Amino acid sequence: MDSQIKSNNRNVIFLVIVAALGYFVDIYDLVLFSVVRVQSLTEIGVSPENMQHDGFLIINSQMFGLLLGGILWGILGDKLGRIKVLFGSILLYSLANIANGFATSVNSYAIIRFIAGIGLAGELGAGITLVAETMDKEKRGYGTMIVGAIGLLGAAVAATVASKYTWQTSYFVGGGMGLVLLLLRVGTFESGMFKQAAKTEVSKGNIFMLFNNKKRFLKYLYCILIGIPLWFVVGILVTLAPEFGKALGATEPLKAGTGIMYTYFGIAIGDVVTGLLSQVLKSRKKTVFIFHLLSVVSVVVYLTSFGLNSSLFIWICLFMGFSVGYWATFVTIASEQFGTNIRATVTTTAPNFVRGALIPITFLFEFLAKKYSLITAGYLVMAILTAIAIFGLSQLKESFNKDLDYLEE
């Protein structure tokens, strides 16, 4: 009996490590365009006047791919299993990133990022679902915390690689890491809850179940709303650091790559703290609420830092990143709200709908920036998104210590 327990513990630890490394490569590839945006677009012939417009086209293509991929992989995760989704998604985004190193035009760049986005959509949801279903309910918060913390360091590695090598090599490294990671997947095992659900006649991976019941739909919508401020901070406030630097009268040009690296350092630290805090408070809701309020403070600090330099910018990015470091906890909340037969669908689609929400957020931000100013638009959009997120959080039931071994009828 003791040897079986030790074997199970080893399997769980291995699963957490592999899920964390998978998310590491996922985040590396996810943020790489933001890191190499200026360098890569300049080299393929984009003029400075079109840099922002073409950059938004490419990042929105990637985000649209994430939206579609989230639906695809989520359904497959509940129908075919969580492990198959991990294999398929990693293979697709790895090959796409290698292809990205050969992009020579804005259109080809956008198409490849769209394909990569589809691949990137499956990793986190499948990994978190596996960890949540495999670990003890009292401890699963620690597992998802480790996945989030290690995974988010991928952004720091992306910025480091991009600073030392060409943008093409940076994409090749991302693709190569993904292919190496596939070898590690061989030792992973499928969720026991999924295996039990697979034996039943209940509908599995039916995304329409999220829309044909009002109560279930609203719960799903509220899960998505929790995370939208995070992607505004990363996708706009930090990605457009050069533009914000000019608006704030920075004493030197601000680099988006540097900002993203330190923002993700902050997010990784925040993920550890939110994971630990939710275990201490025995509440994921209270923890995320505290960090929503903290994120507003951090953005106000950023948007009032007139005349900042690169050193202050780094500290602000660390603070902003830390304050939105509730990503793993947010995904865990979504995973814990639904039954086994649609859990992978929810856990995979929810974070990708949050990422995809960057598209309408971008349009809103651009509209307000033209009407008022970059700084004012930053204030307004952050205020709107935080209010929406806190409302969504308030409508959900606490899921800490919830038993996940049940089905949605």
Salt bridges, closest charged atoms under 4 A:
ASP26 OD1 - ARG355 NH2 3.80
ASP54 OD1 - HIS53 ND1 3.23
ASP78 OD1 - ARG82 NH1 2.92
GLU123 OE1 - ARG185 NH2 3.06
GLU133 OE2 - ARG82 NH2 2.68
GLU133 OE2 - ARG343 NH1 2.83
GLU243 OE1 - ARG37 NH2 3.70
GLU336 OE2 - ARG140 NE 2.68
GLU336 OE2 - ARG284 NH2 2.80
GLU408 OE1 - ARG216 NH1 3.25
